[in-house]
């Protein structure tokens, strides 16, 4: 028992450790997770899942995959798919079957599999793996359209591919006398109808219970998690793996509701999903046996090459004809199709079942599936960001700033950031407040920043910092609290009176963001100073004119806001205790009009003294 506890602890530590190391090294996390599992399993033999966990191994993997797909469904809001709905529909309905057909033919003629096994393998490879796509999208900074396209395809296709594999296997058993073929079609229809009805019904029931207050706030996340597991298990009683479709539909239904607590629930599910994805990749990779790895030969290489270079591109280009996508988006989608946990889990399940049915190619099917998973994770993981950059499908490379509140002070602040080549957007719910920003040629967003519309159209991932600068201190705090988990709590700032008070009236430190100015300045103060002639001034530091010299030459009443480093990253003065301005950094300061003249004179004197002959 202690040995098993140590192995479970290793899986957790190795999974999260790989995630953290990938973040530090800017590498695809999935690659490091595969490496950790490979070392723990085939290389050292420390973890042998089938022996260590026994009969609960496959059920636990199935439940974990169900939670992952449900969380993926929670991210699929119909609002964001309006521009790509035609393309997504065609990829699922046309490219999916074409991939199935092409992979089955390649599996038979190139991989050397018998037709029944090749057909099951083709169905499995319909999936494109949300467990891989999500981490890749998080690190690649794709634009909203191609990111939405890849995410929708991955999440919707995963249960469809699993069900297609189940149906193929059931047909195989029917032809070999393992099932009653008369009831097979009826079972499939009943399972599909139940999956749709149960998914929508369970989601609607939870929405009703949460909105009406029948579930307290502290129980909402546990109730949701238990409901997902229950719906998945009941659906699987009708037809194996149909529960994946049920929980995906359930997640999509809840994602498109007006549930006030949906953001908190989604964040909880994201945390669970990160843990599950990390652990499952380590576990499933550790489950590989050397006999499976040794089964890979030149035919496996040919099969993978045919799938990646011929079958997938052909299926996507045929399916997206007239789908409203640019050629760059079609090319990116044709190449990026990594397989993940669902493909490995389903292949492992049917591989063992085929082996029990005395079909010799069952083990080789698992080997080919894992070859595809490894190849796509490595190739697509390392090529997504460079390819997106070449095709012009990445968001702004430089860190961007979102300013909430369209005052003249905010417009002047944004204009100076733009002059410093910092991407900036001003958002406000009042059209008139954005008039100066529009005239200045700044990027603006008209609408309520906290609305669902803003969540899908602002593309929060392109911003590395947020400044809440409205005349309402409470609203500023609310904006920072809302966007803190996405942008980072150390990267959201607000103007207004400082809330760092020791008395009982002070708000908790978890609410709001950091103060942009210390001591705090409200919008009224900033307006008055701006009207009195205060301006935003930028200064580049040099070896001779360092940060200390800069501060010494500047009037005390001026306020340093941030500095931009040579690589484009921003450091706000509020975080100056972590990093000090260095040579070639450009400092942005809000200061009275005479500050620029004083600093210019100081620098002129320095230049004159340096130019004098010795």
N, C-alpha and C positions, 0 to 999 in steps of 0.2 A: 504493500500500500504506500509506504514511504517512497519507494522507487517510482511508482506511478505519479505521485504528487510532484516529485522532482522533474519528471518528464513534462507534466502539464505546465509547471512553472517555467521550464526551459522554452516551451512553445510560445508562451506569452511574452517572455523577455526577448527571445530571438525575433519574434514578429514585430513588436513595437520598437525594438532596437534597430531592426532593419529599416523601419519607416523613418526613424529619427536620423539614422546615418544617411539615408537617401535624401532627406531634406537638407542636411548639412553639406553634402557633396553635390547636390543638384543632379541626382541620378534617378532613373525610374525605380520606384520602390519595389515593384514586382520582381525586378531582376535580382535584387538583394534577398528578397524573400525566397525566391527559388534556390539561390545559393545556400541560404541557411538550411532549408529543408533537405537539400541534396547532401550537405555535410552531415546533418543529423541522422539521415536515413541510410542511403546506399553506401556512403563513404565510411562512416563510423559504426553504423548499426545500433546507435544509441536509442533510436526510436523506431519501433516496428509497429505501426498503428494496428494492423489486423490482430497481432498477438497481444499488444498492450491493452487495447480497449475492447477486444472481443466482439460480441454481437451488437454492442451499442455503437460501434464505429460508424457504420453506414447511416443509421437513423439520426445520429447527432450531426453528421455532415449534411443530411437532407434538411434538418431543421435550421441549421445555420444558413444554408443557401436560401431557404424560404425567407428568412429575416432580411438577408441582403437584397433579394429581389423586391420585397415589400418596401424597404427603404428607398430603393431605386424608383419604384412607382410613386413614392411621395414627392419625388423631384419633377415628375412629369405633369406640368400644368399646360392645359390646352392653349392658354394665352400665348405662350412662347413658341408654339408650333405653327402659328398662322402662316408665317412666311415659308415654312418648309413642309407643311402638311402633305402636299401632293408628293413631294420627293420621298418623305418617310413612308407614306402609304405604298408607293411603288417599290421601294426597296424591300419592304416586308412581304408584299404580295407577289412581286415578280422576281426580284433578286434572290429572295430566300429559296423558292423552289428551283431556280436555275442553279444556285450554289449546291443544293441537294443533289440534283441530277449530275452536275459536273463532278462533284466530289465522289459520288458513287462510281461513276465511270472511271475516274482516276484511281480510285481505290481498287477497282477490279483489274484494269488493264496495266496500271503502273505499280500499284502496291501489291498486286498478286492475291487479293482477298477474294473469297467466294462471294457470289452476288448477294446473298442475304446479309452477310456481314458488311459488305461494301455499302449497301443501301442504309443500314443502321448507322454506319460511320458518316455517310453523307448527311443524314438527318442531324446528327450530333454537331456537325461543323457548320450548321446554319447559324448557330449562336456566335455572337461577337464579344461576349464577356463584359458586363458592367463592372465586375470586380477589377478589371484591368483598365477599362476606359476611364472610370472615375479618377483614379490617381493620375493617369496620364493627362486628362483635361485639367486637373488641378495644377499641374506643373508646367503645362505647355502654353497657357494663356491664349487659347484660341479665341477668335471672334465668336459672337453669340450664335450666328447661323450655323456654321459647321460644327460647333460644339453641341448645339441642340440636336442636330441631325445625328451625330454619332451616339449621343446619349440615348435618344429615343430608340434608335435601331437596336442598340445593345440590350436595353432593358426589355423591350417588347419581344425581341427575337429569342431571348434566352428561354422563356417557358415554351415558346412555340417549337424551338429546336428540340427541347427535352420531350415534348409531347409527340413530335414527329418520330423521334427515336423509339418511344414507347409503342406507338402504333405499328411501326415497322417490326419491332420485336414480337408484338402480339400476332401480327400476320404470319411471321415466321413460325411461331409456335402452332398456329392454326393449321398451316400447311404440313407441319411435322407431327400432327396429332396431339399436341400438347394442350390445345384449347378447342372448344366447340366453336367452329367458324360461324354457325348460325347466329350466335349471340354477340359476336365481336363488334359488328357495326352498331348494334343497339347500345352496347356498353360505351363505345366511343362517343356516340351522340349524347347519351345521358351524361357522361363525364364532362363534355364540353358545355352543355347547357347548365349543368350544376356549377361548373367553375365560374361562368359568367354571372349567373343569378346569385350564387353565394358570395362572390367577390363584391358585387355591387350592393347586395343586401347587407352583408356584414359591415361594409364601410358606411352605408347609410345609417345603420343602427347605432354605430359608435358616434357618428356625427350628431345624431339626435340626442343620444345620452349625454354627450359632452356639452352641447349647447344648452340643453334644458337643466343642466346642473345635477344630473343623476349620478355623476361620478366626480368626486372631489379632485382638486388640482393635483394633489400629491399622489393620487392613484391613477391618473390618466395614462402616464407612460407605462406602468406595469399592466394595466388593463389592456392597453393596445398590444403590448408584446404577447400577453397570454392569448389574446384573441387571434393574433396572426398564427401562432402555433396550433391553436385548436382548429381553425379553418383549414389550415394546411393538412393536418392529420385526417380530418373528416373527408376532405376531397380525395386524398390518396387512397381511402378505403374503396372508393368507386373505381378509380383507375390510377395505377402507379404513376407518380410524377405530375398528375393533373393539378396537384396542390400548388405547384409553382405558378401556373396560370391564374389560379384563384387569388393568391396573395398579391400578385402583380396588379390585377384588376382592382382589388381592394385598395391598394396603395394609390392607384391613379384616381379612384373615386374620392378618396379623402384629400388628395392634393388639389382637387378642383372644387373644394367646398369653401365656405366662408367661416371656417373654424378659427376662432380667435387664438387658440393655443397651439395652432399648427406649427408655428415657428419653433416653439420650445420642444414640441414632440419631434420635429424633424431633427433638431440638434441632438436630442437624446439618441435617436435612431442612428444618426451619423456616427456618434461615438461608439455605439454597439457594433456598427458595421465595420469601422476601422479595426476594432479588436478581432472580429470574426474573420475578416478578409486576411488579416495578418496571420492569425492562427491557422486558418484553413490552408493557406498556401504552403506554410511550413509543413503541416500535417500531410497533405496530399502528395507533396514532393517527397517527403520522407517515406511514403508508402510504396514508392517505386522499388522494384526488385532488379537486380543486375541482369536477370534473364530477359526482362522486358527491354532494358536498355541495349543489351547485346543483340536483340532481335532487329535493331535498326541497321539498315544497309543502304546501298546505293538506290534501291527502289524507294525507300523512305525519303531520301533526298529528292528524288524525282517527283514523288507525290507532293511534298511540301512546296517545291518550286512550281509545279503545275497549279496548285491551289492558290498560291500567292500572286503569281505573275500572269496567269491566264484566266482561271475560273472566276476568281473574285472580281478582277477588273472588267472582264466581259459581262458578268452579271450586273454590275453597277452601271456600266455605260449603257447597256440595253434598257435597264429599268428606269434610268433617269432622263431618257430622251424626252424633251418637252416638259421636264419636271420643275423648271424655274431655277435651276442651279447654274452657277457660272462654271466654266471649264475647270477653274482652279478648285472649286468645291467638289466637283465630280472626281477630279484626279486624286484629291486628298482622301475622299471617301473610298475610292477604289483601292487605295493602298492600305489604309488603316482599318484593320479588322482583327485585333488581337483576341485570342480565345483565352478563357480563364477557368475559374473553379467549376462552373456548371459543366463545361465540356469534359473536364477531367473526372468529375464526380459521376456523371452519367455514363461515360465510357467505362469507368471502373466497375460500375454496377452491372452493365450489360456484358462486359468482358467476362466477369465471373459467372454470370448466368449462362452465357454461351459455352463457357468451359464446362459447366455442369451438364449442359446439353450435348456434350461430346463434339463440339464444333472447334476444331483446332485453331481457327483463325481468331478466336476471341482475344487471346493474349496479344496477338500482333495488332489487332485493332486498338488496344490500349496503347501500345507502343507508338503507333502512327499518330494517335490523338495527342499524346504527350509531346511528340516531335513537333507537331503543329503549334501546340501551346508555347513551348520553349522558343521556337523560331519566331513566332509572331510577337511574343513579349519582348524578346531582345531586339529584333529588327524594327518593329513599330515603336517600341519604347524609346529607342535612341534616335529614330528618324522623324518622329512626329513634329517636334519643335523646329528642327532645321527645315523640314519640308514646308511647314506652315509659314516659316519666315520667308522662304524663297517664293512661295505662291502669294505672299501678301495677306495671309489669313490669320496672322497673330495680332493681338491687340497691341497698343503702344508699348514699345520696349521699355521706355523710360517710366519711372514711377509717376503716377498721376495723382492729382489732388481734387477732391470733390468739396466744393464750398456750398453749404446749404444756407440760403439767404441772399437775395439779390440787391443789396444796398449799394450806394455809390462807393462806399469804402470797400466792399467785397469786390466790386468791379475793378477798382484800382489795384487791389491785391492780386486778383486773377490776371490782370493785364501785365503786371510786373512778372508774375510767374511765367506767363507766356513768353515774355521777352527773354527770360532765363532758360527757355526751351523746356519748360516743365509742362506736360499735358494737364489741363485744368478744365473743369466743368462747373458751372454755377447752376444750382437747382432752386426753384421757388414755385410756390403754388399760385402766386400772383403774377399775372402776365405783365402788368405795368412795372413791377419791380425788376424785370429782366430787360427792359427797354435799353438802358445804358449798356448792358453787357452785349446785347445783340448789335448795337451800333458800333461797339468796339471790336466786333468780329470774334467774340468769344463763343465757345461751345456752351450751350445752355440746355436745361431740361425744364420744361414747363409741366408742373403737376406736383401733387403731394408726394414728398420724398418717402414717406412711410407707407405709401400705398403699394398694392400688389403690382400695379402697372409699372411703377418705378423700379420695383425689384427685378422685373423682367427686361426693362428697356434701358436702365442705367448701366447695366453690365458692371456690377460692383467689383468684379475681379480685376478690372483695369486700374483701380485706384489703390494706392498704397497708403493714403492718408485722407482723413476727412476733417473739415473745419465747420462746425455748426456756428453760424454767425447771424442768427435772427435776433429780433428785439425781445424774444421770449426766452428767459433763462431756463424755464422748465422744459420747453420744447427742445432747446439745444441739448439738454441732458437726456431727453427721451431719444433723440436722433442718435446720439453717441452710444446710448445703451443698446439700441436696436442694431446698429451696424458694427458694434464692437466685436462680436464673435466672428464676423466675416472679414473685417479689415484688420482686426487685432486691437485689443483694448489699449495698447500703448501707442496706437496710431490714430486715435480719434480725439479731436480737440474741440473745445468750446470756448466762446467768449462769455463774459458775464462776471458777476461778483463771485469771488472764490468761495467754494463750499467747504473748504478745509477748516471747519470750525470745531472746537472741542466740546461745544455745548450740545444739548439734546436736540436742537433744531437742525443740526447738520445732517445731510443725507448720507446714506451708506456709501462707502468707497466703491462699491460695485455698480453704482448708478452714475450715469454720465461718463464724461471723458476727462482727459487732462486739460488743465487751463492753458489756453494759448498764450496768455500774458500773466505774469506774476509781478505785482498783485493784479487781480482780475480787473479787466476793463469790459464794460458793457457796450452795446451798439451805440447808445447815446454818447458815451465818452469818445468812442472812435469817430463818430460823425463830427463831433465838435472839433476834435483835433484835425480831422481831415479838412474841415471847413476853414480852420485857422492856418492852413498851409502845410500841415504835415504830409510827407510823401513817403513812398516806398523807394528805398535806395539799395542798390546792390554794389558790392565791392569784392574784388578778387584778392585773396591773400597771396603774398609772395614770401620768399625766404627772408627778406629784410623786413617786410611789413606783415608780421604775424598777427595772431588773434589778440595777444595782449596789447600790442601796439595799436591795433584797430580799436580796442575798447578804450584805451587811454586817449585816443584822439577824438573820440565821439562823446557828445554831451550825455550826461547821466539820464536825462529824461527820455532819450530815445530807447526803443525796444527792439532787440534782435528777435526775429521770428524763427528763422531757420537758415541753414546753409546747404548748398548743393555741392556734392562731391564730384570729382572728375568723371566718375562712372555713371553719373546721373542720379544716384540715390540721394535722398533728402534726410537731413537730421534736424529735427526741431529743437529749438533752444531749451524747451522743457525737458528734453532728454539729454541735455548737454553733460549731465553727470556720467553718462555712459561713454560719450565720445566727444572729443574736443576738436574744434575746427583746425584744419591743417593747411599747409601750402597748397595753392591752386583751388581751394574751396571758395565758392562764391557766397557771400553772406547777404541775406536779405534783412533789411531793418526798416522799421516804421519810426520816422524821426522828424523833428522840426526842420524847417527849411534851411536854417543856418548850419545844420550838421554836415550837409554835403560840402558846403563851402569850406568849413573848418578842416574837414578831412582832406579835401583837395589841396589846401594850402600846405598841410602837414606832409603830404606825399610829394608835393612840388619841392619843398625844402629838402626832403630826403634825397630826391633825384638830383637836385642841384649840388648837394654836398658830395654825393657819390661821383658826380661828374667833374669835380675840381681836381686839378693835378696835384700830386703829392709834392 
